[in-house]
């Protein structure tokens, strides 16, 4: 067949339909590659979603293998994850032109399961940001409105999917970096349980929090992508020894009797009108279909933001010490002392937000302050985890919006770090507890709005089947792809 026009995206009716089209040979894997490659080039001038679009065309793949989960479908890859022989910068000048010496475990598994890497997506430097503006590569634009942020730090991956250039993308989620961009861009994003997916070959930000996550148009796509990358890995001792995830299609009556808790924090926080309306509508949908909703006390959640920023900055301070201008990254001044080489390299190579977090973390770990800050935060983190476990003794899922507002304007918060940090207020709790959480689009009268469901540890199946059933229901909501060629998107 001829290459498809941009207005006829092969997966605009959902990932199931895409896979059916491949299996019935309505479209070949090679044709799909050509479509995605062309679309990625077309949308990148507006969105800047990609740092690098690979030129090598995919020759095709067998769709008969039982191991071929992704059937040759292209996947966009966050510029935080190694793909052997390709540049990996983590959005930082200090790693510009760094070539990955090997592939991350998740990338190798993705390829082994029939996925094809389309290109590398832009991101906040070292995953530190909520707007995809903190990068030497420049900001990413939200394809629903080009003056708005796509979220961060996996904003490039989310924008690539929302703009219809790839059916799936890999991101990483430390405190919401898959879920918040998914919400802002009107797609589905899953943060798996900590230990579900190997982090080997993924650049470290905060090692006790980082997790590879999946982004797609719908829950079914996220499920198939998780199938292809999950499982135990001897090279990452934090991975679980449980079997790789295998998605089971939702049966009838998924919502009937489902017990969903809503933290009492939601009665105190201020949501914008668009988010509040979507939240209320989704609760009505759940009740109408037989779910049981109740407000529950979770008083410790209000401390999660402070706990997170003490822990993640402390771990970042330790992890980023390896970028010294000698072993990794570009060198500093020549013919000077080692201390000056390191100072020069780190001053020039790191952006302002990364420097800010290194300084915060170094202070929190310093002598005389470690007990008061980092150690205390670690103790409260444990209490937050136990509060989630207590809720799950009586409830199946926990529901909140993903964010308290729709996508904010680019530049609106870049000079106000506290306001920017508050963008992650509702996504941080599950990250601290290591729990699986999913963001998915809910009905909205303006910019996309995301809802978030959280499940007990290793219960991704429960999350995905609920969202899958919602998206497949006659009155479920999937906003589709962002307008192209961005007729409805503006720069103002």
C-alpha positions in Angstrom: 0.0 0.0 0.0 1.0 3.6 -0.4 2.2 5.6 2.6 -0.7 6.8 4.7 -1.6 10.5 4.8 -1.2 12.3 8.1 -5.0 12.6 8.5 -5.3 8.8 8.5 -3.4 7.6 11.5 -3.4 3.8 11.7 -4.1 3.7 15.4 -6.5 6.6 15.8 -9.2 4.1 16.7 -7.0 2.5 19.3 -4.2 0.0 19.7 -6.4 -3.0 19.4 -7.4 -1.9 15.9 -3.8 -1.2 15.0 -2.8 -4.8 16.0 -5.8 -6.2 14.1 -4.7 -4.3 11.0 -1.1 -5.7 11.2 -2.3 -9.3 11.8 -4.8 -9.1 8.9 -2.1 -7.5 6.7 -4.1 -4.3 6.1 -0.8 -2.6 7.0 2.7 -4.1 7.2 5.3 -3.4 9.8 7.4 -1.7 7.2 4.5 0.5 6.0 3.8 1.4 9.6 7.5 2.4 10.1 7.4 4.6 7.0 4.2 6.3 8.2 5.6 7.0 11.7 9.0 8.1 10.4 7.3 10.6 8.1 4.9 11.8 10.7 7.7 12.3 13.3 9.6 14.5 10.9 6.4 16.5 10.1 5.3 17.2 13.7 8.8 17.8 15.1 9.1 21.3 13.6 6.2 22.4 15.8 6.4 20.2 18.9 10.2 19.6 19.2 9.2 16.2 20.7 12.2 14.4 19.3 15.8 15.1 19.9 16.8 12.5 17.3 14.7 10.7 14.7 16.4 7.6 13.4 16.9 7.4 9.7 17.3 3.6 9.3 14.0 2.2 8.0 12.6 -1.0 9.5 12.6 -3.9 7.0 9.7 -5.8 8.5 9.1 -8.4 11.2 7.3 -11.7 11.5 3.8 -11.4 13.0 3.6 -15.1 13.6 6.0 -15.5 16.5 4.3 -15.9 19.9 7.1 -13.7 21.3 6.3 -10.8 18.9 4.1 -8.8 21.3 4.4 -5.5 19.5 4.2 -6.8 15.9 6.8 -4.5 14.5 5.2 -1.3 15.9 7.5 1.7 16.3 8.2 3.1 19.8 9.6 6.5 20.8 12.4 6.3 23.4 13.0 8.9 26.1 16.5 10.3 25.9 17.3 8.8 29.3 17.5 5.2 28.2 20.5 3.5 26.4 20.2 2.2 22.9 23.6 0.8 21.9 25.5 2.9 19.4 23.2 5.9 19.7 23.6 9.2 21.5 22.0 9.5 25.0 22.2 12.9 26.5 19.5 12.9 29.3 18.7 16.4 28.1 22.0 17.7 29.4 24.9 19.5 27.8 27.3 17.5 30.0 26.4 14.3 28.0 26.1 15.8 24.5 27.6 13.4 22.0 27.8 10.6 24.6 27.2 7.3 22.8 25.6 4.5 24.7 28.0 1.5 24.9 25.1 -1.0 25.3 21.4 -1.2 25.3 19.2 -0.9 28.4 17.5 -4.2 29.3 14.1 -2.7 28.6 15.2 -1.7 25.1 16.6 -5.1 24.3 13.4 -6.7 25.5 11.3 -4.3 23.5 13.2 -5.2 20.4 13.1 -8.9 21.2 9.3 -8.6 21.4 8.9 -7.0 18.0 9.2 -3.3 18.9 11.2 -0.9 16.7 12.9 2.3 18.0 11.7 5.3 16.1 13.8 8.0 17.7 14.9 9.6 21.0 12.5 12.1 22.6 13.4 15.3 24.4 13.1 15.6 28.2 13.9 17.7 31.2 17.6 17.5 32.1 18.3 14.3 34.1 14.5 14.0 34.6 14.4 17.1 36.8 11.4 19.1 35.8 7.6 19.1 35.2 7.5 21.0 31.9 10.2 19.7 29.5 11.8 23.1 29.5 14.9 22.2 31.5 17.0 21.0 28.6 19.9 22.1 26.5 17.8 20.8 23.6 15.1 23.5 24.1 11.5 23.2 25.3 8.9 20.7 24.0 5.4 22.1 23.0 2.1 20.4 23.8 0.5 19.4 20.5 -3.0 20.3 21.9 -1.9 23.9 22.3 1.6 24.9 21.2 1.9 27.6 23.9 1.4 25.0 26.6 3.7 22.6 28.3 3.4 18.9 27.6 4.5 18.2 31.2 7.7 16.6 32.3 10.1 15.1 32.4 8.8 12.7 29.8 7.2 15.5 27.8 8.8 14.6 24.5 7.5 11.0 24.7 4.0 12.1 25.6 3.9 14.8 22.8 5.2 12.2 20.3 2.3 9.9 21.0 -0.3 12.7 21.3 0.8 14.1 17.9 0.3 10.7 16.3 4.0 10.0 15.4 4.2 6.8 17.4 1.7 4.5 18.9 3.8 4.0 22.0 6.7 5.5 23.9 8.9 4.7 26.8 9.4 7.2 29.5 10.7 7.2 33.1 8.7 8.2 36.2 10.4 9.3 39.4 7.7 11.4 40.9 5.1 11.6 38.1 7.2 12.1 35.0 5.1 9.6 32.9 1.7 10.3 34.4 1.7 14.2 34.5 2.8 14.4 30.8 0.2 11.8 29.9 -2.5 14.0 31.6 -1.4 17.2 29.9 -1.2 15.5 26.5 -4.5 13.5 26.7 -2.9 10.0 26.5 -2.5 7.1 28.9 0.6 6.7 31.0 1.5 3.9 33.4 4.1 3.9 36.1 4.6 0.2 37.0 5.4 -1.1 40.5 9.0 -0.4 41.6 11.0 -3.5 40.5 8.6 -4.5 37.7 10.9 -3.3 35.0 14.7 -3.3 35.0 16.5 0.0 35.3 19.8 -1.4 33.9 20.9 1.0 31.1 18.7 3.8 32.4 20.5 6.9 33.6 19.9 7.4 37.3 18.2 10.4 38.9 16.9 9.0 42.2 17.5 5.3 42.4 14.9 4.4 45.0 12.2 6.1 42.9 13.1 5.8 39.2 11.0 3.5 37.1 10.6 2.9 33.4 7.0 3.6 32.4 4.8 3.2 29.3 2.9 5.8 27.3 0.3 5.1 24.6 -3.0 6.3 23.2 -4.9 3.9 25.5 -4.5 1.4 28.3 -4.3 -1.6 26.0 -1.3 -0.1 24.3 0.4 0.5 27.7 -0.4 -3.1 28.7 1.2 -4.6 25.6 4.3 -2.4 26.0 4.6 -3.4 29.6 4.4 -7.1 28.5 7.4 -6.5 26.3 9.7 -4.9 28.8 8.9 -6.4 32.2 10.6 -9.2 34.2 13.5 -10.0 36.4 17.0 -8.9 35.4 20.1 -10.1 37.1 21.8 -6.9 36.1 19.4 -4.9 38.2 19.1 -6.4 41.7 16.1 -4.2 42.5 13.9 -6.1 40.0 11.4 -8.6 41.4 11.7 -12.3 40.7 8.1 -12.4 39.7 7.1 -13.6 36.2 7.0 -10.9 33.5 3.6 -9.2 33.2 1.0 -10.8 31.0 -2.2 -8.8 30.3 -5.6 -10.5 30.5 -8.4 -8.9 28.7 -11.1 -7.4 30.9 -14.3 -9.4 31.3 -17.8 -8.2 31.8 -18.7 -6.4 35.0 -15.3 -4.9 35.7 -16.7 -2.0 37.7 -19.4 -3.9 39.6 -18.5 -4.1 43.3 -15.1 -2.3 42.7 -14.2 -0.5 45.9 -12.4 2.8 45.2 -11.0 5.1 47.9 -10.7 8.8 47.4 -8.2 10.5 49.8 -9.7 13.2 52.0 -7.0 15.5 50.7 -9.2 16.0 47.6 -11.7 17.9 49.8 -9.0 20.4 50.7 -7.1 21.1 47.5 -8.1 23.6 44.9 -8.7 22.2 41.4 -9.3 24.3 38.3 -12.8 24.1 36.9 -12.0 21.8 34.0 -10.3 19.2 36.3 -13.0 19.3 38.9 -15.8 18.8 36.3 -14.0 15.8 34.8 -13.3 14.3 38.2 -17.0 14.6 39.2 -18.1 13.1 35.8 -15.7 10.1 36.2 -17.0 9.4 39.7 -20.6 9.4 38.3 -19.5 7.0 35.6 -18.0 4.6 38.2 -21.1 4.7 40.4 -23.4 4.2 37.5 -21.5 1.1 36.5 -21.6 -0.4 40.0 -18.4 0.8 41.7 -18.4 1.7 45.4 -16.7 5.0 46.2 -15.7 6.3 49.6 -13.6 9.2 51.0 -10.9 7.9 53.3 -8.5 9.8 55.6 -4.8 9.9 54.4 -3.4 12.7 56.5 0.2 11.9 55.7 -0.2 12.6 52.0 0.2 16.3 52.7 3.8 15.7 53.6 4.6 13.7 50.5 5.9 16.7 48.5 8.4 17.7 51.1 9.5 14.1 51.7 9.9 13.5 47.9 12.1 16.6 47.3 14.4 15.8 50.2 14.8 12.2 49.1 15.1 12.7 45.3 17.5 15.7 45.6 19.7 13.7 48.1 19.9 10.7 45.7 20.5 13.0 42.8 23.4 14.7 44.6 25.0 11.2 45.0 24.2 9.9 41.5 25.3 13.0 39.6 28.7 13.1 41.3 30.0 10.8 38.6 29.8 13.6 36.0 33.1 15.1 36.8 34.4 16.2 33.4 36.9 13.3 33.4 35.1 10.0 33.3 31.8 11.2 31.8 30.8 14.3 30.0 32.8 17.0 28.3 36.0 18.1 29.9 36.5 21.4 31.7 39.5 23.8 31.5 42.8 22.3 30.3 46.1 22.2 32.1 44.6 23.1 35.4 44.0 21.2 38.7 41.5 18.4 38.9 39.3 20.5 41.2 39.1 23.2 38.5 38.4 20.7 35.8 35.5 19.3 37.8 34.2 22.7 38.7 34.4 24.0 35.1 32.7 20.9 33.6 29.9 20.8 36.1 29.3 24.6 36.0 29.1 24.6 32.2 27.5 21.2 31.7 24.6 21.3 34.2 21.6 23.5 33.9 20.2 25.7 36.7 17.5 23.2 37.9 20.0 20.3 38.1 22.4 22.6 40.1 19.6 23.6 42.4 18.7 20.0 43.2 22.3 18.9 43.7 22.8 21.8 46.2 19.6 20.9 48.0 20.5 17.2 48.2 24.1 17.9 49.2 22.8 20.1 52.1 20.3 17.5 53.2 23.0 14.9 53.4 25.7 17.1 55.0 27.0 16.5 58.5 24.7 17.9 61.2 21.7 18.0 58.8 21.3 14.4 57.6 19.3 13.3 60.7 17.1 16.4 60.5 16.3 16.2 56.8 17.1 13.0 54.8 16.7 10.5 57.6 13.5 12.1 58.9 12.1 12.1 55.3 13.0 8.4 54.9 11.0 7.6 58.1 8.0 9.6 56.9 8.2 7.9 53.6 7.8 4.6 55.3 4.7 5.9 57.1 3.2 7.0 53.8 3.8 3.6 52.3 2.1 2.0 55.3 -0.9 4.4 54.9 -1.4 3.1 51.4 -1.1 -0.5 52.5 -3.7 0.2 55.2 -6.2 1.6 52.6 -5.7 -1.4 50.3 -6.8 -3.7 53.1 -10.3 -2.5 52.4 -10.2 -1.0 48.9 -9.2 -2.1 45.5 -8.0 1.2 44.0 -7.3 4.8 45.0 -8.6 7.6 42.8 -7.5 11.2 42.3 -7.0 13.5 39.4 -3.5 13.3 38.0 -2.9 17.0 38.3 -4.9 19.9 39.8 -4.8 21.8 36.6 -4.6 21.4 32.8 -1.4 22.1 31.0 0.1 25.5 32.0 1.8 27.9 29.6 5.4 27.4 28.7 7.5 29.8 30.7 4.8 30.3 33.3 6.6 28.5 36.1 10.2 28.2 35.0 11.3 31.0 37.4 9.2 29.7 40.3 10.5 26.3 41.4 8.1 25.9 44.2 5.1 26.4 41.9 6.7 24.0 39.5 7.3 21.3 42.2 3.6 21.6 43.2 2.7 20.3 39.7 3.6 16.8 41.0 1.5 17.0 44.2 -0.8 14.2 43.4 1.6 11.9 41.6 4.4 11.8 44.2 2.6 9.6 46.9 2.5 6.4 44.8 6.1 6.9 43.8 7.3 7.1 47.4 5.4 3.9 48.1 6.6 2.1 45.0 3.1 1.4 43.8 1.7 1.1 40.3 -0.3 4.1 39.1 -1.9 5.1 35.8 -3.0 8.4 34.3 -5.7 8.3 31.6 -7.8 11.0 29.9 -11.2 11.9 31.2 -13.9 14.0 29.6 -13.0 17.6 29.3 -14.4 20.7 27.7 -11.0 22.3 27.1 -7.4 21.0 27.3 -7.0 17.3 28.2 -7.5 16.3 31.8 -6.1 13.1 33.4 -7.5 10.9 36.1 -5.1 8.8 38.3 -5.8 5.3 39.7 -3.4 3.7 42.2 -3.3 -0.1 42.9 -1.5 -2.4 45.4 2.0 -3.5 44.6 2.2 -5.6 41.4 -1.5 -5.2 40.6 -1.0 -3.5 37.2 -3.6 -5.9 35.8 -6.3 -4.3 38.0 -5.4 -0.8 36.9 -5.2 -1.6 33.2 -8.3 -3.6 32.9 -10.4 -0.9 34.6 -9.0 1.8 32.4 -9.3 -0.4 29.3 -12.9 -1.2 30.1 -13.6 2.6 30.6 -12.0 3.5 27.3 -13.9 0.8 25.5 -17.2 1.7 27.0 -19.7 3.5 24.8 -19.6 6.5 27.1 -15.9 6.2 27.9 -13.6 8.9 26.9 -10.5 8.8 24.6 -9.8 12.2 23.2 -8.0 10.8 20.2 -4.9 12.4 18.7 -4.1 16.1 18.9 -5.3 18.2 15.9 -3.0 17.9 12.9 -1.5 19.9 11.4 -2.3 21.6 14.6 -5.3 23.6 13.3 -6.7 23.7 16.8 -3.4 24.4 18.5 -2.2 28.0 19.0 1.0 29.8 19.8 -0.8 32.4 21.9 
